């Protein structure tokens, strides 16, 4: 199988060279299809979107109302600001050691 592929490579290289270098007369019968395909080919693959910011929702816990509570987007770490912890009256906070891995998404295509 590998030998067959290697034997066909020189022919394929010649075919590609001819395809790129030789000009051919092409007739287009349906110009609408051509314009549609041209628009698809020249359109950018992915349009850049703006930063959506933090996803917040109003939340009420007991008698406390939070206008902009962060929505849980399936994060595996549950954190809350110390000021809210104190407002909830959950007692004295205990020190906890933790390691947080951060992932920074890239803003480009490869």
Backbone as a printed PyTorch tensor [residue, N CA C, xyz], in Angstrom:
tensor([[[  0.8290,  -1.1940,   0.0000],
         [  0.0000,   0.0000,   0.0000],
         [  0.8740,   1.2600,   0.0000]],

        [[  1.8970,   1.2940,   0.8390],
         [  2.7970,   2.4380,   0.8970],
         [  3.5720,   2.5700,  -0.4050]],

        [[  4.0010,   1.4340,  -0.9390],
         [  4.7680,   1.4580,  -2.1900],
         [  3.9060,   2.0170,  -3.3200]],

        [[  2.6440,   1.6210,  -3.3690],
         [  1.7330,   2.1260,  -4.4020],
         [  1.5560,   3.6380,  -4.2820]],

        [[  1.4220,   4.1150,  -3.0660],
         [  1.2540,   5.5540,  -2.8460],
         [  2.5000,   6.3150,  -3.2810]],

        [[  3.6830,   5.7680,  -2.9610],
         [  4.9340,   6.4210,  -3.3480],
         [  5.1110,   6.4350,  -4.8610]],

        [[  4.6720,   5.3770,  -5.5290],
         [  4.7870,   5.3170,  -6.9860],
         [  3.8860,   6.3550,  -7.6520]],

        [[  2.7510,   6.6650,  -7.0510],
         [  1.8040,   7.6080,  -7.6400],
         [  2.1570,   9.0680,  -7.3440]],

        [[  3.0520,   9.3310,  -6.4150],
         [  3.3690,  10.7030,  -6.0140],
         [  3.9160,  11.5640,  -7.1460]],

        [[  4.8670,  11.0980,  -7.9750],
         [  5.3550,  11.9620,  -9.0590],
         [  4.2310,  12.3730, -10.0140]],

        [[  3.3370,  11.4660, -10.3160],
         [  2.2040,  11.7960, -11.1790],
         [  1.2800,  12.8100, -10.5340]],

        [[  1.0730,  12.6850,  -9.2450],
         [  0.2130,  13.6110,  -8.5140],
         [  0.8490,  14.9970,  -8.4700]],

        [[  2.1670,  15.0440,  -8.2530],
         [  2.8710,  16.3260,  -8.2160],
         [  2.7520,  17.0350,  -9.5660]],

        [[  2.8980,  16.2830, -10.6530],
         [  2.7600,  16.8610, -11.9950],
         [  1.3320,  17.3700, -12.2010]],

        [[  0.3540,  16.6000, -11.7700],
         [ -1.0480,  17.0060, -11.8900],
         [ -1.2940,  18.3160, -11.1440]],

        [[ -0.7880,  18.4340,  -9.9200],
         [ -0.9760,  19.6520,  -9.1260],
         [ -0.2860,  20.8460,  -9.7850]],

        [[  0.9230,  20.6370, -10.3170],
         [  1.6570,  21.7120, -10.9820],
         [  0.8760,  22.1980, -12.2000]],

        [[  0.3650,  21.2650, -13.0030],
         [ -0.4200,  21.6330, -14.1790],
         [ -1.6960,  22.3680, -13.7780]],

        [[ -2.2930,  21.9320, -12.7140],
         [ -3.5330,  22.5440, -12.2390],
         [ -3.3120,  24.0020, -11.8400]],

        [[ -2.1780,  24.2720, -11.2140],
         [ -1.8880,  25.6160, -10.7260],
         [ -1.3610,  26.5240, -11.8350]],

        [[ -0.4950,  26.0080, -12.7060],
         [  0.1860,  26.8710, -13.6700],
         [ -0.5390,  27.0480, -14.9930]],

        [[ -1.2590,  26.0670, -15.4670],
         [ -1.8970,  26.1680, -16.7820],
         [ -3.2650,  26.8270, -16.6680]],

        [[ -3.4690,  27.8260, -17.5100],
         [ -4.7670,  28.5030, -17.5370],
         [ -5.6930,  27.7340, -18.4600]],

        [[ -6.9100,  27.5850, -18.0330],
         [ -7.9070,  26.8640, -18.8210],
         [ -9.1200,  27.7560, -19.0280]],

        [[ -9.7770,  27.5720, -20.1390],
         [-11.0150,  28.2980, -20.4060],
         [-12.1440,  27.5400, -19.7150]],

        [[-12.8780,  28.2610, -18.9030],
         [-13.9710,  27.6440, -18.1640],
         [-15.2490,  28.3880, -18.5080]],

        [[-16.2980,  27.6520, -18.7760],
         [-17.5850,  28.2980, -19.0510],
         [-18.5130,  28.0550, -17.8710]],

        [[-19.1890,  29.1070, -17.4700],
         [-20.1140,  29.0080, -16.3540],
         [-21.5280,  29.2140, -16.8880]],

        [[-22.3230,  28.1640, -16.7940],
         [-23.6780,  28.2480, -17.3260],
         [-24.6220,  28.9660, -16.3710]],

        [[-24.4410,  28.7350, -15.0970],
         [-25.3470,  29.3350, -14.1200],
         [-24.5660,  30.3440, -13.2800]],

        [[-24.7100,  31.6320, -13.6300],
         [-23.9230,  32.6620, -12.9630],
         [-24.3400,  32.8690, -11.5060]],

        [[-25.6010,  32.6180, -11.1650],
         [-26.0490,  32.7690,  -9.7740],
         [-25.3100,  31.8000,  -8.8640]],

        [[-25.1480,  30.5560,  -9.3300],
         [-24.4180,  29.5750,  -8.5270],
         [-22.9750,  30.0160,  -8.3370]],

        [[-22.3770,  30.5760,  -9.3930],
         [-20.9920,  31.0370,  -9.3160],
         [-20.8620,  32.1460,  -8.2800]],

        [[-21.7660,  33.1190,  -8.2950],
         [-21.7050,  34.2130,  -7.3310],
         [-21.9040,  33.6990,  -5.9120]],

        [[-22.8030,  32.7320,  -5.7370],
         [-23.0440,  32.1520,  -4.4140],
         [-21.7820,  31.4580,  -3.9050]],

        [[-21.1480,  30.6650,  -4.7720],
         [-19.9220,  29.9590,  -4.3750],
         [-18.7990,  30.9390,  -4.0970]],

        [[-18.7230,  32.0090,  -4.8810],
         [-17.6970,  33.0180,  -4.6720],
         [-17.8830,  33.6860,  -3.3160]],

        [[-19.1260,  33.9760,  -2.9560],
         [-19.4050,  34.6000,  -1.6580],
         [-19.0190,  33.6690,  -0.5200]],

        [[-19.2720,  32.3840,  -0.6900],
         [-18.9060,  31.4160,   0.3460],
         [-17.3960,  31.3180,   0.4710]],

        [[-16.6900,  31.3000,  -0.6610],
         [-15.2350,  31.1390,  -0.6480],
         [-14.5300,  32.3550,  -0.0720]],

        [[-15.0530,  33.5530,  -0.2830],
         [-14.3710,  34.7540,   0.1920],
         [-14.7810,  35.1600,   1.6000]],

        [[-15.8500,  34.5920,   2.1190],
         [-16.3160,  34.9220,   3.4710],
         [-15.3210,  34.3900,   4.5000]],

        [[-15.1120,  35.1300,   5.5480],
         [-14.2010,  34.6510,   6.5870],
         [-14.8020,  33.4250,   7.2630]],

        [[-13.9390,  32.5390,   7.7010],
         [-14.3810,  31.2740,   8.2790],
         [-15.1120,  31.5020,   9.5940]],

        [[-14.5430,  32.3130,  10.4580],
         [-15.1510,  32.5240,  11.7670],
         [-15.1200,  34.0110,  12.0930]],

        [[-16.2500,  34.5520,  12.4620],
         [-16.3030,  35.9600,  12.8120],
         [-15.9810,  36.1220,  14.2900]],

        [[-15.1590,  37.1180,  14.5920],
         [-14.7530,  37.3660,  15.9630],
         [-15.9160,  37.9740,  16.7380]],

        [[-16.1580,  37.4580,  17.9140],
         [-17.2270,  37.9580,  18.7780],
         [-16.6090,  38.7700,  19.9100]],

        [[-17.3640,  39.7130,  20.4190],
         [-16.8940,  40.5190,  21.5360],
         [-16.9470,  39.7440,  22.8450]],

        [[-16.2630,  40.2540,  23.8540],
         [-16.2480,  39.6200,  25.1650],
         [-17.6260,  39.7810,  25.8010]],

        [[-18.3160,  38.6740,  26.1370],
         [-19.6510,  38.7940,  26.7220],
         [-19.6380,  39.2890,  28.1630]],

        [[-18.4790,  39.2980,  28.8000],
         [-18.4020,  39.7410,  30.1830],
         [-18.8770,  38.6570,  31.1460]],

        [[-19.1000,  39.0230,  32.3960],
         [-19.5400,  38.0570,  33.4010],
         [-21.0320,  37.7840,  33.2370]],

        [[-21.4120,  36.5240,  33.3830],
         [-22.8130,  36.1330,  33.2660],
         [-23.4320,  36.2210,  34.6550]],

        [[-24.2250,  37.2650,  34.8930],
         [-24.8120,  37.4850,  36.2200],
         [-26.3330,  37.4220,  36.1570]],

        [[-26.9120,  37.0160,  37.2930],
         [-28.3670,  36.9340,  37.4220],
         [-28.7500,  37.4620,  38.8040]],

        [[-29.9840,  37.9670,  38.9820],
         [-30.4200,  38.3490,  40.3270],
         [-30.6790,  37.0910,  41.1640]],

        [[-30.3220,  37.1480,  42.4490],
         [-30.4550,  35.9670,  43.3120],
         [-30.8730,  36.4070,  44.7150]],

        [[-31.7310,  35.6150,  45.3550],
         [-32.1550,  35.8870,  46.7250],
         [-31.9050,  34.6510,  47.5730]],

        [[-31.1790,  34.8310,  48.7000],
         [-30.9390,  33.7500,  49.6570],
         [-31.5240,  34.2240,  50.9870]],

        [[-32.6220,  33.6250,  51.3830],
         [-33.2930,  34.0730,  52.6060],
         [-33.7980,  35.4930,  52.4210]],

        [[-33.3590,  36.3900,  53.2870],
         [-33.7640,  37.7970,  53.1970],
         [-32.7510,  38.6390,  52.4270]],

        [[-31.6410,  38.0450,  52.0150],
         [-30.6130,  38.7990,  51.2930],
         [-30.8590,  38.7350,  49.7890]],

        [[-30.7800,  39.8990,  49.1460],
         [-30.9780,  39.9800,  47.6950],
         [-29.6750,  40.4490,  47.0450]],

        [[-29.2150,  39.6990,  46.0430],
         [-28.0060,  40.0390,  45.2980],
         [-28.4220,  40.3640,  43.8680]],

        [[-28.1590,  41.5970,  43.4390],
         [-28.5920,  42.0320,  42.1070],
         [-27.7840,  41.3650,  41.0000]],

        [[-26.5010,  41.1450,  41.2390],
         [-25.6360,  40.5770,  40.1970],
         [-24.8550,  39.3860,  40.7410]],

        [[-25.5150,  38.2610,  40.9160],
         [-24.8360,  37.0390,  41.3570],
         [-24.2820,  36.3250,  40.1250]],

        [[-23.0550,  35.8340,  40.2410],
         [-22.4680,  35.1020,  39.1180],
         [-23.2060,  33.7950,  38.9200]],

        [[-23.5370,  33.4780,  37.6990],
         [-24.2480,  32.2410,  37.3780],
         [-23.2500,  31.0880,  37.3100]],

        [[-23.6300,  29.9310,  37.8590],
         [-22.7740,  28.7430,  37.8170],
         [-22.8210,  28.1490,  36.4200]],

        [[-21.7030,  28.1840,  35.7310],
         [-21.6140,  27.6290,  34.3830],
         [-20.8740,  26.3000,  34.4100]],

        [[-21.2500,  25.4350,  35.3580],
         [-20.6530,  24.1030,  35.5380],
         [-19.2000,  24.1710,  35.9700]],

        [[-18.8440,  25.1870,  36.7070],
         [-17.4860,  25.2760,  37.2300],
         [-17.3340,  24.2770,  38.3640]],

        [[-16.1470,  23.7360,  38.5250],
         [-15.9340,  22.7290,  39.5570],
         [-15.4890,  23.3520,  40.8780]],

        [[-15.3470,  24.6550,  40.9410],
         [-14.9050,  25.3280,  42.1570],
         [-15.9980,  26.2950,  42.5900]],

        [[-16.3790,  26.2280,  43.8420],
         [-17.3950,  27.1310,  44.3700],
         [-16.7140,  28.1600,  45.2630]],

        [[-16.7210,  29.3940,  44.8400],
         [-16.1210,  30.4880,  45.6000],
         [-17.1760,  31.5540,  45.8270]],

        [[-17.0030,  32.2910,  46.9260],
         [-17.8960,  33.4150,  47.1780],
         [-17.0730,  34.5030,  47.8450]],

        [[-17.3870,  35.7510,  47.5610],
         [-16.6610,  36.8460,  48.2010],
         [-16.8330,  36.8050,  49.7200]],

        [[-15.7990,  37.2050,  50.4320],
         [-15.8220,  37.1950,  51.8990],
         [-16.9500,  38.0740,  52.4380]],

        [[-17.2300,  39.1860,  51.7860],
         [-18.2960,  40.0840,  52.2640],
         [-19.6590,  39.3790,  52.2360]],

        [[-19.9200,  38.5860,  51.2170],
         [-21.1890,  37.8500,  51.1420],
         [-21.2070,  36.7350,  52.1800]],

        [[-20.0770,  36.0630,  52.3890],
         [-19.9790,  35.0090,  53.4000],
         [-20.3350,  35.5780,  54.7740]],

        [[-19.8130,  36.7710,  55.0620],
         [-20.1050,  37.4000,  56.3550],
         [-21.5760,  37.8020,  56.4600]],

        [[-22.1740,  38.3040,  55.3490],
         [-23.5900,  38.6880,  55.3660],
         [-24.4960,  37.4900,  55.6210]],

        [[-24.1050,  36.3220,  55.1370],
         [-24.9140,  35.1180,  55.3210],
         [-24.8110,  34.5620,  56.7330]],

        [[-23.8520,  35.0410,  57.5260],
         [-23.7100,  34.5940,  58.9130],
         [-23.3800,  33.1190,  59.0340]],

        [[-22.4330,  32.6470,  58.2670],
         [-22.0670,  31.2270,  58.2720],
         [-20.9650,  30.8970,  59.2730]],

        [[-20.6290,  31.8280,  60.1540],
         [-19.5760,  31.5880,  61.1290],
         [-18.2350,  32.0670,  60.6040]],

        [[-17.2000,  31.7300,  61.3640],
         [-15.8530,  32.1530,  60.9670],
         [-15.3560,  31.2720,  59.8160]],

        [[-14.8120,  31.8770,  58.7710],
         [-14.2920,  31.0620,  57.6680],
         [-13.0160,  30.3370,  58.0750]],

        [[-12.8380,  29.1200,  57.5540],
         [-11.6350,  28.3330,  57.8380],
         [-10.6580,  28.4670,  56.6730]],

        [[ -9.3720,  28.6500,  56.9760],
         [ -8.3850,  28.7100,  55.8910],
         [ -8.3400,  27.3690,  55.1370]],

        [[ -8.2740,  27.4460,  53.8440],
         [ -8.2390,  26.2510,  53.0040],
         [ -7.1520,  26.4120,  51.9580]],

        [[ -6.3310,  25.3870,  51.8140],
         [ -5.3010,  25.4040,  50.7730],
         [ -5.8890,  24.8030,  49.4960]],

        [[ -5.6870,  25.4830,  48.3920],
         [ -6.1770,  24.9470,  47.1190],
         [ -5.2760,  25.4160,  45.9900]],

        [[ -5.2940,  24.6550,  44.9300],
         [ -4.5330,  24.9980,  43.7320],
         [ -5.5330,  25.1280,  42.5900]],

        [[ -5.5320,  26.2740,  41.9420],
         [ -6.4840,  26.5280,  40.8720],
         [ -5.7800,  26.5360,  39.5180]],

        [[ -6.1230,  25.5980,  38.6430],
         [ -5.5550,  25.6700,  37.2840],
         [ -6.3940,  26.6300,  36.4330]],

        [[ -5.7430,  27.5540,  35.7690],
         [ -6.4540,  28.5020,  34.9220],
         [ -6.2030,  28.1700,  33.4600]],

        [[ -7.2460,  28.2530,  32.6730],
         [ -7.1410,  28.0200,  31.2370],
         [ -7.4870,  29.3280,  30.5460]],

        [[ -6.5730,  29.8150,  29.7290],
         [ -6.8050,  31.0430,  28.9890],
         [ -7.0850,  30.6940,  27.5330]],

        [[ -8.3240,  30.8430,  27.0850],
         [ -8.6270,  30.5030,  25.6870],
         [ -7.9160,  31.4470,  24.7280]],

        [[ -7.4210,  30.9000,  23.6430],
         [ -6.7170,  31.6950,  22.6370],
         [ -7.7220,  32.4070,  21.7370]],

        [[ -7.3370,  33.5840,  21.2860],
         [ -8.2220,  34.3790,  20.4470],
         [ -7.7300,  34.3850,  19.0010]],

        [[ -7.3410,  33.2010,  18.4920],
         [ -6.9020,  33.1040,  17.1070],
         [ -7.1420,  31.6960,  16.6000]],

        [[ -7.1160,  31.5430,  15.3010],
         [ -7.3050,  30.2410,  14.6660],
         [ -5.9790,  29.7220,  14.1640]],

        [[ -5.8220,  28.4110,  14.2270],
         [ -4.6070,  27.7850,  13.6920],
         [ -4.9680,  27.0710,  12.4160]]])
